[in-house]
Amino acid sequence: MSKRFEQMQHGIIYYDYSVIVSPLPHADGGGFIAYVPDLPDCMSDGNTPEEAVRNAHDAITAWLEAATDHGLPIPPVSQKPALVK
C-alpha cells in the first residue's frame, strides 16, 4: 500500500470509506465481494469477508492514487462504517 495515501493531502484515508461485503454465489466461484459505494467501480473480492475488506482497502488506495494522478476530484466520504449482521 502506498505510504503517500496513508496520510493523504485531502485528509481522507482508505479506511474512512465504507466497504460493503456480500457473499458470492457458488456458481460464481463463492467467496465474498467487497465494494465501495462512494468510489465508482471500486471493488474487490476474497475467500473470506476479512480478506475481501483487506483487498478492498488496497483497491481504495489504488483508486485514490489514480484519481489524483489524473487530476480528478476525490469524492467525499458520505457514509460512516457500520457493522451489520
TAUR-V571278 format. One record per pair of residues at least 4 apart in sequence whose C-alpha atoms are under 8 Angstrom apart, sorted by the first residue. I is the first residue (numbers start at 1). GAP is how many residues later the second one is. D is the distance in Angstrom with one decimal. If there is no record, write none. Layout:
BEGIN
i:I gap:GAP d:D
i:I gap:GAP d:D
END
This chain:
BEGIN
i:1 gap:57 d:6.3
i:1 gap:60 d:7.0
i:2 gap:4 d:6.9
i:2 gap:59 d:7.2
i:3 gap:4 d:7.2
i:4 gap:4 d:6.3
i:5 gap:4 d:7.8
i:5 gap:8 d:6.6
i:5 gap:9 d:7.7
i:5 gap:56 d:6.7
i:5 gap:59 d:7.8
i:5 gap:60 d:7.4
i:6 gap:7 d:5.8
i:6 gap:8 d:7.3
i:7 gap:4 d:7.0
i:7 gap:5 d:7.6
i:7 gap:6 d:6.6
i:8 gap:4 d:6.0
i:8 gap:5 d:6.3
i:10 gap:64 d:8.0
i:12 gap:4 d:6.4
i:12 gap:65 d:7.9
i:13 gap:4 d:7.8
i:14 gap:43 d:6.0
i:14 gap:46 d:5.8
i:14 gap:47 d:5.9
i:15 gap:42 d:6.7
i:16 gap:61 d:6.8
i:16 gap:64 d:7.3
i:16 gap:65 d:7.7
i:17 gap:19 d:6.9
i:17 gap:21 d:7.1
i:17 gap:60 d:5.8
i:17 gap:61 d:7.9
i:17 gap:62 d:7.0
i:17 gap:63 d:7.1
i:17 gap:64 d:7.2
i:18 gap:18 d:6.0
i:18 gap:19 d:7.2
i:18 gap:20 d:7.7
i:18 gap:59 d:8.0
i:18 gap:61 d:6.1
i:18 gap:62 d:6.1
i:18 gap:63 d:4.8
i:18 gap:64 d:7.8
i:19 gap:15 d:6.1
i:19 gap:16 d:5.6
i:19 gap:17 d:4.9
i:19 gap:18 d:7.3
i:19 gap:34 d:6.8
i:19 gap:37 d:7.2
i:19 gap:62 d:7.3
i:20 gap:14 d:5.4
i:20 gap:15 d:5.4
i:20 gap:16 d:6.4
i:20 gap:17 d:7.7
i:21 gap:11 d:6.5
i:21 gap:12 d:5.6
i:21 gap:13 d:4.3
i:21 gap:14 d:6.7
i:21 gap:28 d:6.5
i:21 gap:31 d:7.3
i:21 gap:32 d:7.4
i:22 gap:10 d:5.6
i:22 gap:11 d:5.4
i:22 gap:12 d:6.5
i:22 gap:27 d:7.9
i:23 gap:7 d:7.1
i:23 gap:8 d:6.0
i:23 gap:9 d:4.3
i:23 gap:10 d:6.3
i:24 gap:4 d:6.4
i:24 gap:5 d:7.1
i:24 gap:6 d:4.9
i:24 gap:7 d:5.5
i:24 gap:8 d:5.2
i:24 gap:9 d:6.4
i:25 gap:4 d:6.7
i:25 gap:5 d:5.2
i:25 gap:6 d:7.8
i:26 gap:4 d:4.2
i:26 gap:5 d:7.8
i:30 gap:17 d:7.5
i:31 gap:14 d:7.3
i:31 gap:15 d:5.8
i:31 gap:16 d:4.3
i:31 gap:17 d:6.0
i:31 gap:18 d:7.8
i:32 gap:13 d:5.5
i:32 gap:14 d:5.4
i:32 gap:15 d:6.1
i:32 gap:16 d:6.1
i:32 gap:17 d:5.8
i:32 gap:20 d:6.2
i:33 gap:10 d:7.3
i:33 gap:11 d:5.9
i:33 gap:12 d:4.2
i:33 gap:13 d:6.6
i:33 gap:16 d:7.9
i:33 gap:19 d:6.2
i:34 gap:9 d:5.5
i:34 gap:10 d:5.3
i:34 gap:11 d:5.6
i:34 gap:15 d:7.9
i:34 gap:18 d:5.6
i:34 gap:19 d:6.2
i:34 gap:22 d:6.1
i:35 gap:6 d:7.9
i:35 gap:7 d:6.0
i:35 gap:8 d:4.1
i:35 gap:9 d:6.4
i:35 gap:21 d:6.9
i:36 gap:4 d:7.5
i:36 gap:5 d:7.9
i:36 gap:6 d:5.6
i:36 gap:7 d:6.1
i:36 gap:20 d:7.7
i:36 gap:24 d:7.8
i:37 gap:5 d:7.8
i:38 gap:37 d:6.6
i:38 gap:38 d:7.5
i:38 gap:39 d:6.6
i:38 gap:40 d:6.7
i:38 gap:41 d:8.0
i:39 gap:21 d:7.8
i:39 gap:24 d:7.7
i:39 gap:36 d:6.9
i:42 gap:14 d:7.7
i:42 gap:17 d:6.4
i:42 gap:18 d:6.6
i:42 gap:21 d:6.9
i:43 gap:13 d:5.9
i:43 gap:16 d:6.5
i:44 gap:8 d:6.3
i:44 gap:9 d:7.9
i:44 gap:11 d:5.8
i:44 gap:12 d:5.1
i:44 gap:15 d:6.7
i:45 gap:6 d:7.4
i:45 gap:7 d:4.5
i:45 gap:8 d:7.7
i:45 gap:10 d:6.6
i:45 gap:11 d:7.2
i:46 gap:4 d:7.7
i:46 gap:5 d:5.0
i:46 gap:6 d:4.1
i:46 gap:7 d:7.9
i:46 gap:9 d:7.1
i:47 gap:4 d:6.4
i:47 gap:5 d:7.0
i:48 gap:4 d:6.2
i:49 gap:4 d:6.3
i:50 gap:4 d:6.3
i:51 gap:4 d:6.1
i:52 gap:4 d:6.0
i:53 gap:4 d:6.2
i:54 gap:4 d:6.7
i:55 gap:4 d:6.3
i:56 gap:4 d:6.1
i:57 gap:4 d:6.3
i:58 gap:4 d:6.3
i:59 gap:4 d:6.0
i:60 gap:4 d:6.1
i:61 gap:4 d:6.1
i:62 gap:4 d:6.1
i:63 gap:4 d:6.1
i:64 gap:4 d:6.1
i:64 gap:10 d:6.9
i:65 gap:4 d:6.0
i:66 gap:4 d:6.2
i:67 gap:4 d:6.1
i:67 gap:5 d:4.9
i:67 gap:6 d:6.8
i:67 gap:7 d:6.8
i:68 gap:4 d:5.8
i:68 gap:5 d:7.3
i:68 gap:6 d:7.4
END
